[in-house]
Amino acid sequence: MKMLEPLKLNELISLKNRIVMAPMTRSRVDNKERTVSNLHAEYYRQRAGAGLIINEGTVVSEMAVGYLRVPGIYTAEQTAAWKKVTEAVHKESGLIFCQLWHVGRITHPVLIGGRTALSASAVNHKGRVLTPDAVLDSLSPREMDKIDIETVKNEFVIAAKNALEAGFDGVEIHSSNGYLFHQFFSSSSNIRTDEYGGSVENRARFFFEVLDAMLQVIPAQRIAVRLNPMMHDSIGILVDEHTLPVFDYIVQRLNDNPIAFLHLTRPSKILDLPYFEKDIIGRYRKIYQGILIVNGAYSPEEAELEISSGRADAVAFGKLFISNPNLPEKIKNGEALKDWDQASFYSPGEKGYTDY
Ligand SMILES: Cc1cc2nc3c(=O)[nH]c(=O)nc-3n(C[C@H](O)[C@H](O)[C@H](O)COP(=O)(O)O)c2cc1C
């Protein structure tokens, strides 16, 4: 099987197979310092048979938080705690990237020390936010000014440095799924009239400024980017006539630097919309010249087809890795795969986490 063959990302990183674990928030942090524990180390150790693990969304600051019990990578204490995880994975000859996350407006003041959320524009996504005591209506965020833009850029730079110090093999910028960078890309959340809004170049500017700043401090070979271009009608993001031009521009421009890979999520449903690209993977395989990792409800059979036909270099599995920690081994042996328990996706403790 092609899926079980090694994949060289670049001169620094080679994967032992093409089965990647997709980033998944599991809300298992049990302290307000947002440090990971031995439980996290055990969870990731169990899954180290993956060619590459992309860890859960890991916040770059206190303002970046949008969910309960998520880990951070902005303090020395958090960085030190992650070493337990990376060492456990490396001991099993696995590789692990850290997904760097800022939710932007997908939060509530209750989760970010009473402050107003940051976003491209002051546009409320009109969602419901789970907080420790109640589910609350989202409030309008604040349009990021030049100082905020510099601050967040700096947070990503520090987080990237911390991640490498913690022993991660690289970082993935979480520029997908409707969070901060996606809020700059999308005309449903970005109505700015300055150099960060309007044209495709402007809407991608903040993202590329952050990427460029990260490139100054860690090698390009250790930076990956995640995009979910066809996300629609979810946390305030819509596909419209501006969507494909923006993502075409971003993907084309990612060719300028030899980053580790582009991680592309295909839509969960093919929608009958005027500006919908039904084959987002085919579209960007043609434009992107680097390593392409694809994701989105793949079965092993479909993943093998995607890789053997050359449409992708590797496939990332999410939910299947929750319930099948030794997924690559099971695929190799043709063993039946276990279903996941959705009720324990985000619940605290070992149940549904390290007991599959
Ligand atoms: C429990 C859970 C948590 C997730 N958390 C994240 C996350 O932190 N970052 C991210 O980029 N995607 C996240 N996702 C999306 C997955 O990475 C993936 O795109 C999605 O599950 C589809 O792939 P799959 O069908 O193979 O599971 C999450 C998905 C699940 C099920």
The ligand as an ORCA input file, in Angstrom:
! r2SCAN-3c Opt
* xyz 0 1
  C     -13.117     16.221     18.461
  C     -12.592     17.044     17.316
  C     -11.783     18.131     17.578
  C     -11.240     18.883     16.523
  N     -10.359     19.899     16.808
  C      -9.678     20.501     15.799
  C      -8.618     21.398     16.093
  O      -8.252     21.674     17.242
  N      -7.987     21.955     15.027
  C      -8.351     21.705     13.736
  O      -7.749     22.252     12.807
  N      -9.339     20.843     13.447
  C      -9.987     20.220     14.447
  N     -10.944     19.269     14.146
  C     -11.186     18.899     12.749
  C     -10.348     17.666     12.364
  O      -8.977     17.996     12.311
  C     -10.777     17.115     10.980
  O     -10.647     18.142     10.030
  C     -12.204     16.602     10.974
  O     -12.470     15.790     12.089
  C     -12.495     15.825      9.689
  O     -11.622     14.711      9.559
  P     -12.083     13.222      9.957
  O     -13.378     13.001      9.223
  O     -10.996     12.324      9.503
  O     -12.306     13.196     11.435
  C     -11.536     18.552     15.184
  C     -12.397     17.466     14.935
  C     -12.896     16.714     15.979
  C     -13.763     15.523     15.671
*
